[in-house]
């Protein structure tokens, strides 16, 4: 419902100051306004009747509310409505009669059996105007306050005035009657009067002078509470009046008040709105910024729901039962609220501190001396870690240490004084480390050892600071997502998991496992928590419900939505002080008694924080109260304070529809012993409801028609039973309501008698038979046979029509029935637009069928009307309610004809075929386009084939020549590289030889001159050795290069198979490629196992590797960049794998798709031929019999993965 003045009026309903103890425990305010069905937003008075309806008096008629729907009774409906729309007062008498006092249209009495309103005017000895108030005394007499300050006594049974009394008052407009539960009657205003036993009004002088009484109510002990302007008085009969001074209210007037079952006063106060006052503690809860003058009156019903009538703000409802549920939301307090409403863990430690863990931080509850929560504050414990942590559990061991598990931050253990802590996180490969950082639950066994359930690593035990954590030595235990752990009375450890079922670890180390597919199966393998009842029975919460489990027998009993719970997924299971189970799901909260197998359900309207509760977010407090956490806060529940729920009220059949006409103003069906209808009155529809001002939205209805079926049928939330046809006979209709707990109401019943048409009655057929017998016996016998067949046909039609109705509901088709005699149409499940009323078949077709389609369909219908055709099937465009055209399929059949063959009745169905037509049109266009494309492509293909045949030979020749050129180009590049490489060592040798020759010449000259000493000779010897070594080294290098060049050139020119070591051959390849690679700024590397020997054509590998590196140098690296190229050779299961990578610019999708295509190059006109990678592809796939794969993305380099078959290895071929 939308936010309006009423919601603003009560948003801060309970706020005396920021530390008001019970500020957070507030029921949800529900509001109703005109858009919800209320006749207007100003409500004058309220009353509830014996059936559970709420009656609402407004200036725009009388409203009846059944908990879900409003029904308006207005003057326009007379005599099934009041005599006037402006209704001032309501009175539901001890005789179960509803009296209405209108402003100027007299006193009315509502008769529920007939639905009529009786006007009590002059014939009932009453005026139509001048009556201000009415009340009833304990003898059932009515008292009327008149404008002239007289009080009349009136007998409602005899419709007679019995007497009157004149009151001495100066403000008759402020006087109100007040009837007490004990039967006393008071009249209060500027003074106070009481009706004595002699039926006389006695003025009382118990109040201070000039005191103005605006409200009066009687407490359980018989004492009276009186309220006025700025004052509240308490009067125990026989004693003096005790004034209650409420300083916070000042001189504000108390307009109305009620007492709840806890004897707390609910006050409607000027300037403050609705205020709750507890006399025993003088606790006052109020709203300082609301206008109390908007509250007209307060009404507390039998279900402890407070109804608030306002002036201009509609009708409000507070379910006071919700206080027992203790709902706390992130905005429950003016300050000190939870920063996150997703509550995941709750615990009270030995110091009395209540801790609340959320999905984003740890909080401490601020509690009053009486234990009521006043707010929350962030916890100071390890705030840098827990401030935003997802809290998984909070526990305390026997030493008083506080254990806090998180989902992501590991485990924290605080000492008993909370001034230091240990923090454990998962450390890979570290013995004794916490096995995972996401923790679900913790339990302590009988020896005090902590067992922890984790998400990623199964179960672990804490063995102390020195040893840390260790998993149980039990392989079959779950290794991943465990949810809870329990030690039973026998010392067995029970472990639940999400996905693997239930495990039991016995003290002797043996393990048992149960799941959905084990020998003893469980009903679910996704388990959340486990609990052992004092009787030894195990109870397990799962994604499919809660079930009890007996291990030795394997028996279980499941409780789910079909067996009493409000939902199936049992996230939360918490036992209370009486060992009853509280089960939180995604649909609400359920209470289950394991011993009795009974349950009770609680919906959001009962005061839940939300419909969904969280896994393991439950705690049983020392006082027996429960804390249950959910996605939007928590509930602090006191089970003993929860009141019993009444079963649903007996349904009321309040509307009958026959012949398509609503008979809501006819005498009500339940007021008759039998409802008699002719067969022509069918189809029949009955509407019903069970008044329930609290759970009406959760009621289901079941009905049956004895005589037609014996089983109860569920209405699926509807409040209507429909019978399209019934054969003549007697029936009993029964309906009952079923509440959210599965409790059923007493069944309401109605006797139905369907009479046949007069000419089809048994008497009529008897007369026909006698007449026919007197004429021709044979004719009578033939007539009788037809009668029997007709009865069978009627029964078949009744059954078929009922099945048709069910089929129509399921299919969405429309059923129509044209009576051509009356020119009236009946339609069920209509989705097209039709004129109202429909007076002629042709007129309806002209207004509802597309003008282009009407000339096509009318001849078909006319053939049925005038040419004897029995049925038709037409498709056309019909008009919808939003003025669109919709393709439909209309099938019709003539059901009956007169003696001249003219149709009397035509029935049929209309089906929506819009999507079928759209598909058909699209298919037709597609076929036409397909035929045209096939023709065009056939011609193009033929032409292409001719051209391809001519060019194929030329292409093959060109390809062969290009391949030879590419090989020669590769060989030429090899020669250039080798030539450059050989020049270097030859040049060094020449230089060294020249230097040595000069040294020899100089030495010889000095030698012959006998000018050489020992030092000169040694220097000469050293230079000779150095130059010789330098020349020898470089000549060996040149020889090696020439041998490599020779081998590579031979391999390039002779494609012969031979055995070679791939690693050595790669060394020779890279020796030849080194000049080209060293001239670039890029780095390269390669690796190959030394034991790979291949039997293949070696030159192929040189071409593949040189083309891959050349491709990267030319295409992969932008100008001025530095890159990395690598070649890795490994064995794999598939064979020999060569992986070439570069970290260049990568390739887009288009380049990847065309890179192996001949003549494709991104360097067209810049020296690229487009054959390099095509040659690589052909050599790998055709010559080597392998495959090549490309992985690349723009900006992320490229990877070529070449996989060669196993038989290319020499060892593999030898073994074969």
Secondary structure by P-SEA (a helix, b strand, c coil): cccccccccccccccccccccccccccbbbbbcccccccccccccccccccbbbbbbcccbbbbbcccbbbbbcccccccccccccccccccccccbbbbbcccccbbbbbccccbbbbbccccccccccccccccccccbbbbbccccbbbbbbcccccccbbbbbbccccccbbbbbcccbbbbbbccbbbbbccccbbbbbccccccccccccccccccbbbbbcccbbbbbcccccbbbbbccccccccccccccccccbbbbbcccccbbbbbccccbbbbbcccccccccccccccccbbbbbbccccbbbbccccccccccccccccccccccccccccccccccbbbbbcccbbbbbbbcccccccccccccccccccccccccccccccccbbbbbbccccbbbbcccccccccccccccccccccccccccccccccbbbbbbbccccbbbbcccccccccccccccccccccccccccccbbbbbbccccbbbbcccbbbbbbccccccccccccccccccccccbbbbbcccccccccccccbbbbbccccccccccccbbbbccccbbbbbcccbbbbbccccccccccccccccccccccccccccccccbbbbbcccccccccccccccccccccccccbbbccccccccccccccccbbbbccccccbbbbbbcccccccccbbbbbbbcccccbbbbcccccbbbbccccbbbbbbbbbbbccccccccbbbbbbbbbccccccaaaaaaaaaaaaaccaaaaaaaaaaaaaaaaaaaaaaaaaaaaaaaaaaacbbbbbbcccccbbbbcccccccccccccaaaaaaaccccccccccaaaaaaaaccccccbbbbbbbbcccbbbbbbbbbbbbcccccccccccccbbbbbaaaaaaaaaaaaaaaaaaaaaaaaaaaaaaaaaaaaaaaaaaaaaaaaaaaaaaaaaaaaaaaaaaaaaaaaaaaaaaaaaaaaaaaaaaaaaaaaaccccaaaaaaaaaaaaaaaaaaaaaaaaaaaaaaaaaaaaaaaacbbbbbbcaaaaaaaaaaaaaaaaaaccccccccccccccccccaaaaaaaaaaaaaaaaccccccccccccbbbbbbccccbbbbbbbccccccaaaaaccccccccccccccccccaaaaaaaaacccccbbbbbbbcccbbbbbbbbbcccccaaaaaac
